[in-house]
Amino acid sequence: MKLPPTRNLASLSVLAVAVCALTLHCGCQSPQPVRGEQAKMLAATFSFWQPHLLLTSDQRYRRLDIEIDHVEGTGPTAGELKAITEFFETHCRKPEGVRVRVDAAIPRVRARGIGRKALAELHLDGPERADAAFDYFLFFDSRLAGTPKAEPITTRITFPGAVLLDRRYLDAWSRFPGAGDMARRLMLHEAGHILGLCANQAHADGIHCTNASCLMNVRLNIRPLQLLLPGPVVPQRDFCSACRADLLATLAQPPADNLRFLGPYCVRSEPGYHVVSSPAFCFVHVGALADLDLVEVKRRRHAKFTAEPQLDGLHSQTGPLDLSVARELIPQLERDPIEHLRDLAENLKAKLSAADAPRPEPKL
């Protein structure tokens, strides 16, 4: 009788005990699934505009360009590139194809002391063709920024779909026996978010799938006893049938008329203003879209993240506004579905109040 092969039983037995209750949280989620009204609010926030349809449908853009930036030594591998390409080719209807472009490596010396959002903003170029939909991936090393390991994130508000991947984090979870393709699975999880998965509350909570065996679940579960036996340590290897059905359904849905790409920016047009977004920067343009100066937008976002290289949130601003224009814009922003734009309205109100405040009479 042959015993099943073990994986260095002596060294792994201690490891199995150490990870007995371990689960890998996918970085884009809250630690616990949400339900009820909170789930409805999340689903509404992420799906009211459905920007992923720009990527999946052929009714606006017949080609998808994916730009991949990477810090020297962080990837992506040939297998990871293949997985990313095949995912989008399978789930996006683009008659002119999916073009994945890997830019020249960012030298490590130029990444030192710079956070992931700043790296993305300072190196983002956009699609090769103006008539293409656009998506963006960044591979980085958090050690160079002097920060802890960073879980993968996919931006969804206000830029729908930049994936930021810390190679240090990916490598840490890929070292488990039988988990060598963990990085690929984490990338596909994030890619699923790009294409709008988990808004369907029949099987999802607004952010993640509730099917435990699905790659879009809130966590990837490690089976510690499997460390000693053949077979995968992490059982979730693909999307569940419900998520695959959702991906298929998006192919027939047209994108909203007020959404478009302009170079590397996703633009959402509303009455009276346009929201121009990159992964960590949001510019509100007032007036005709034809008057938007993309060179000036790039100058502003580069200036912001050069001055604050560790900024990890979403920064928003407007161009210079006359007081009368600002007063008209504020109530429009206050009604915007995205909270960040409503916060910008509050900032504008504070500036108006300061401008309207009476100034003290000069002393003689």
Wavefront OBJ file of the C-alpha trace (Angstrom):
o trace
v 0.000 0.000 0.000
v 1.372 3.394 -0.991
v 0.979 6.247 1.421
v -0.108 9.568 -0.074
v 2.869 11.847 -0.579
v 3.450 14.360 2.185
v 4.977 17.797 1.905
v 7.879 17.636 4.328
v 5.723 16.379 7.200
v 8.166 17.288 9.965
v 8.383 20.952 9.049
v 4.763 21.357 8.014
v 3.102 19.899 11.104
v 4.011 22.975 13.154
v 2.883 25.219 10.303
v -0.455 23.428 10.075
v -1.193 24.126 13.733
v -0.114 27.751 13.384
v -2.562 28.444 10.571
v -5.372 26.241 11.811
v -7.884 29.097 11.868
v -6.311 31.175 9.130
v -8.243 32.844 6.363
v -6.943 35.221 3.750
v -9.017 38.366 3.566
v -9.225 39.856 0.097
v -8.121 43.437 0.506
v -11.057 45.172 -1.140
v -13.595 44.126 1.456
v -14.826 44.897 4.887
v -13.839 42.006 7.215
v -17.419 40.833 7.688
v -20.175 40.462 5.079
v -22.909 43.066 5.278
v -26.624 42.530 5.005
v -29.937 44.344 4.877
v -30.056 48.099 4.381
v -26.277 48.442 4.514
v -25.963 45.963 1.656
v -28.543 47.868 -0.370
v -26.648 51.121 0.182
v -23.363 49.567 -0.924
v -24.937 48.003 -3.983
v -26.526 51.338 -4.917
v -23.247 53.227 -4.466
v -21.293 50.854 -6.669
v -23.901 50.132 -9.303
v -25.928 53.309 -9.905
v -23.697 54.251 -12.834
v -22.380 50.775 -13.821
v -19.119 51.982 -15.405
v -17.967 48.388 -15.941
v -20.312 48.277 -18.926
v -17.842 50.546 -20.737
v -15.419 47.629 -20.473
v -17.729 44.701 -21.156
v -19.993 46.083 -23.889
v -19.080 46.699 -27.537
v -21.722 49.429 -27.877
v -19.392 52.317 -26.963
v -15.862 50.962 -27.246
v -14.837 48.079 -29.486
v -11.387 47.746 -27.943
v -10.060 47.536 -24.370
v -6.573 48.779 -23.492
v -5.090 47.631 -20.176
v -1.977 49.417 -18.951
v 0.264 47.642 -16.429
v 2.869 49.610 -14.509
v 5.301 47.838 -12.223
v 8.165 48.744 -9.975
v 11.381 46.962 -10.887
v 11.322 43.409 -9.516
v 7.584 43.214 -8.782
v 6.158 41.490 -11.860
v 3.942 40.588 -13.528
v 4.918 37.015 -14.411
v 4.062 35.415 -17.738
v 1.407 33.287 -16.009
v -0.168 36.326 -14.345
v -0.241 38.223 -17.638
v -1.901 35.258 -19.302
v -4.554 35.045 -16.567
v -5.343 38.782 -16.766
v -5.522 38.753 -20.557
v -7.698 35.645 -20.762
v -10.085 36.945 -18.097
v -10.833 40.162 -19.965
v -10.885 38.485 -23.369
v -13.443 36.002 -22.032
v -15.724 38.412 -20.203
v -15.543 41.555 -22.364
v -17.119 41.832 -25.806
v -14.484 43.758 -27.741
v -14.433 42.968 -31.498
v -11.124 44.815 -31.912
v -9.541 42.943 -29.052
v -8.083 43.353 -25.582
v -4.623 44.910 -25.602
v -2.506 44.401 -22.465
v 0.511 46.709 -22.377
v 3.299 46.311 -19.819
v 5.184 49.579 -19.486
v 8.895 49.826 -18.736
v 9.713 49.037 -15.103
v 9.714 51.934 -12.660
v 13.254 52.052 -11.159
v 13.217 51.139 -7.482
v 15.050 54.334 -6.590
v 12.175 56.348 -8.092
v 9.616 54.394 -6.047
v 11.339 54.899 -2.700
v 9.222 56.870 -0.244
v 6.239 57.007 -2.612
v 2.879 55.450 -1.764
v 0.854 53.248 -4.089
v -1.676 55.924 -5.079
v 1.067 58.434 -5.897
v 2.957 55.821 -7.921
v -0.160 55.185 -9.965
v -0.896 58.860 -10.544
v 2.681 59.734 -11.479
v 3.092 56.874 -13.980
v -0.389 56.420 -15.446
v -0.363 57.106 -19.215
v -3.689 55.859 -20.556
v -4.772 53.847 -23.589
v -2.750 53.656 -26.778
v -5.832 54.562 -28.810
v -8.299 57.330 -28.076
v -11.219 55.118 -29.107
v -10.464 52.393 -26.531
v -11.902 51.677 -23.113
v -9.234 51.686 -20.425
v -8.176 49.809 -17.322
v -5.060 49.976 -15.145
v -2.931 47.668 -12.964
v 0.014 48.641 -10.751
v 2.476 46.215 -9.120
v 4.563 47.781 -6.347
v 6.651 46.918 -3.280
v 5.416 48.454 -0.015
v 8.892 48.152 1.515
v 10.088 50.949 -0.753
v 7.367 53.253 0.567
v 8.162 52.284 4.166
v 4.618 51.039 4.795
v 3.192 47.702 6.019
v 2.192 45.028 3.525
v -0.834 46.260 1.613
v -3.789 44.103 0.667
v -4.900 44.302 -2.978
v -7.364 47.074 -3.722
v -9.547 47.977 -6.687
v -10.632 51.597 -6.950
v -14.345 51.941 -7.631
v -15.167 55.510 -6.590
v -14.627 57.686 -8.481
v -12.355 55.882 -10.997
v -13.909 52.500 -11.736
v -11.223 49.918 -11.863
v -7.575 50.520 -11.077
v -6.007 47.487 -9.350
v -3.067 48.133 -7.006
v -1.088 45.015 -6.052
v 1.689 44.819 -3.470
v 4.126 42.110 -4.584
v 5.334 41.793 -0.999
v 1.790 40.843 0.064
v 1.263 38.507 -2.886
v 4.538 36.704 -2.212
v 3.769 36.288 1.482
v 0.600 34.352 0.707
v 2.074 32.421 -2.212
v 4.704 30.708 -0.032
v 2.246 28.235 1.485
v 2.636 24.756 0.009
v 0.009 24.315 -2.658
v -0.696 28.061 -2.817
v 1.753 28.995 -5.549
v -0.992 30.473 -7.728
v -2.455 32.596 -4.925
v -1.338 35.793 -6.668
v -3.266 34.803 -9.781
v -6.407 34.143 -7.763
v -6.161 37.460 -5.921
v -5.754 39.257 -9.246
v -8.812 37.540 -10.693
v -10.795 38.459 -7.567
v -9.927 42.123 -8.134
v -10.632 41.801 -11.865
v -14.083 40.520 -10.946
v -14.721 43.764 -9.076
v -13.642 45.750 -12.144
v -16.388 44.053 -14.155
v -19.048 44.789 -11.564
v -19.422 41.466 -9.800
v -21.294 41.154 -6.490
v -23.905 43.857 -7.041
v -26.519 41.111 -7.514
v -27.999 40.696 -4.035
v -29.497 37.330 -4.927
v -26.077 35.887 -4.082
v -23.922 38.832 -2.969
v -23.804 41.531 -0.303
v -22.982 44.484 -2.540
v -19.222 43.885 -2.354
v -18.641 40.128 -2.227
v -20.308 36.880 -3.197
v -21.950 34.941 -0.381
v -21.117 31.542 -1.925
v -18.290 30.193 0.233
v -16.645 28.318 -2.641
v -16.545 31.350 -4.960
v -13.403 33.282 -5.821
v -15.416 36.464 -5.124
v -16.156 35.480 -1.514
v -15.136 37.904 1.229
v -12.199 35.650 2.139
v -10.078 32.908 0.657
v -10.054 30.017 3.111
v -6.887 28.093 3.883
v -7.392 24.409 4.711
v -4.502 23.726 7.123
v -4.792 19.930 7.058
v -4.294 20.059 3.309
v -0.774 21.311 3.975
v 0.039 17.673 4.765
v -1.846 16.100 1.869
v -2.014 16.400 -1.915
v -4.411 18.929 -3.401
v -5.023 22.657 -3.138
v -4.609 24.392 0.203
v -7.036 27.112 -0.888
v -10.141 25.516 -2.453
v -11.543 28.602 -4.185
v -10.121 28.537 -7.699
v -12.873 30.009 -9.879
v -16.056 32.071 -9.894
v -19.288 30.362 -8.885
v -22.012 29.695 -11.463
v -24.021 32.699 -10.243
v -21.088 35.093 -10.724
v -20.351 33.605 -14.141
v -23.992 34.158 -15.095
v -23.710 37.794 -13.973
v -20.610 38.258 -16.130
v -22.433 36.814 -19.111
v -25.453 39.058 -18.552
v -23.363 42.248 -18.656
v -22.323 41.573 -22.256
v -25.770 42.534 -23.534
v -26.121 45.700 -21.423
v -25.189 49.102 -22.921
v -23.280 51.647 -20.819
v -24.947 54.840 -19.631
v -24.938 57.743 -22.086
v -23.189 60.080 -19.613
v -20.072 57.892 -19.221
v -16.949 57.912 -21.393
v -13.188 57.641 -21.309
v -10.975 60.579 -22.223
v -7.443 59.204 -22.312
v -6.666 57.786 -18.855
v -9.712 59.453 -17.304
v -13.224 58.162 -16.763
v -15.700 61.011 -17.200
v -19.207 61.095 -15.728
v -21.227 63.998 -17.072
v -24.035 65.507 -15.021
v -26.137 68.633 -15.674
v -23.796 71.556 -15.120
v -20.585 69.640 -14.335
v -18.338 66.733 -15.313
v -16.502 64.399 -12.914
v -13.079 63.596 -14.409
v -11.392 60.735 -12.531
v -8.098 58.864 -12.410
v -7.304 56.227 -9.735
v -6.755 58.677 -6.858
v -7.655 62.054 -8.308
v -11.025 63.613 -9.080
v -11.413 66.896 -10.972
v -14.784 68.589 -11.299
v -15.065 70.553 -14.544
v -17.787 73.171 -14.945
v -18.870 74.069 -18.452
v -18.702 72.356 -21.812
v -16.703 69.124 -21.910
v -15.038 70.360 -25.102
v -13.399 73.093 -22.993
v -11.774 70.617 -20.597
v -7.970 70.978 -20.608
v -6.580 67.476 -19.991
v -3.021 68.830 -19.885
v -4.016 71.045 -16.965
v -5.724 68.129 -15.199
v -2.525 66.072 -15.522
v -0.449 68.979 -14.216
v -2.714 69.321 -11.190
v -2.705 65.628 -10.239
v 1.058 65.324 -10.725
v 1.613 68.422 -8.588
v -0.630 67.040 -5.825
v 1.042 63.643 -5.585
v 4.554 65.001 -6.033
v 3.933 67.283 -3.052
v 2.214 64.526 -1.011
v 3.736 61.212 -2.135
v 2.256 59.242 0.791
v -1.312 60.436 0.194
v -3.416 57.265 0.130
v -6.929 58.627 -0.150
v -8.918 60.164 -2.971
v -8.182 63.815 -3.664
v -10.681 66.040 -5.444
v -10.640 69.627 -6.615
v -12.145 72.055 -9.081
v -10.548 74.615 -11.332
v -10.838 78.328 -10.538
v -14.500 79.268 -10.108
v -16.251 82.606 -10.030
v -18.270 83.049 -6.851
v -21.534 82.954 -8.786
v -20.520 79.715 -10.555
v -19.483 78.139 -7.240
v -22.859 79.029 -5.708
v -24.654 77.319 -8.594
v -22.400 74.246 -8.417
v -22.801 73.579 -4.692
v -26.466 72.423 -4.721
v -25.724 70.234 -7.738
v -22.829 68.519 -5.948
v -24.937 68.146 -2.805
v -27.293 65.936 -4.824
v -24.523 63.821 -6.369
v -24.872 60.078 -5.656
v -21.216 59.827 -4.580
v -20.403 60.963 -1.062
v -16.982 62.281 -2.024
v -18.587 64.810 -4.352
v -21.028 65.837 -1.642
v -18.035 66.421 0.645
v -16.514 68.648 -2.030
v -19.706 70.734 -1.918
v -19.161 71.237 1.820
v -15.596 72.380 1.169
v -16.809 74.870 -1.417
v -19.419 76.194 1.018
v -16.717 76.755 3.615
v -14.618 78.694 1.107
v -17.626 80.809 0.113
v -18.380 81.567 3.748
v -14.806 82.690 4.261
v -14.973 84.866 1.142
v -18.279 86.419 2.257
v -17.189 87.078 5.849
v -16.916 90.792 6.681
v -13.379 91.973 6.984
v -12.336 94.084 9.964
v -11.887 97.797 9.388
v -8.225 98.735 9.151
v -6.886 100.454 12.265
v -5.487 103.934 11.940
l 1 2 3 4 5 6 7 8 9 10 11 12 13 14 15 16 17 18 19 20 21 22 23 24 25 26 27 28 29 30 31 32 33 34 35 36 37 38 39 40 41 42 43 44 45 46 47 48 49 50 51 52 53 54 55 56 57 58 59 60 61 62 63 64 65 66 67 68 69 70 71 72 73 74 75 76 77 78 79 80 81 82 83 84 85 86 87 88 89 90 91 92 93 94 95 96 97 98 99 100 101 102 103 104 105 106 107 108 109 110 111 112 113 114 115 116 117 118 119 120 121 122 123 124 125 126 127 128 129 130 131 132 133 134 135 136 137 138 139 140 141 142 143 144 145 146 147 148 149 150 151 152 153 154 155 156 157 158 159 160 161 162 163 164 165 166 167 168 169 170 171 172 173 174 175 176 177 178 179 180 181 182 183 184 185 186 187 188 189 190 191 192 193 194 195 196 197 198 199 200 201 202 203 204 205 206 207 208 209 210 211 212 213 214 215 216 217 218 219 220 221 222 223 224 225 226 227 228 229 230 231 232 233 234 235 236 237 238 239 240 241 242 243 244 245 246 247 248 249 250 251 252 253 254 255 256 257 258 259 260 261 262 263 264 265 266 267 268 269 270 271 272 273 274 275 276 277 278 279 280 281 282 283 284 285 286 287 288 289 290 291 292 293 294 295 296 297 298 299 300 301 302 303 304 305 306 307 308 309 310 311 312 313 314 315 316 317 318 319 320 321 322 323 324 325 326 327 328 329 330 331 332 333 334 335 336 337 338 339 340 341 342 343 344 345 346 347 348 349 350 351 352 353 354 355 356 357 358 359 360 361 362 363 364
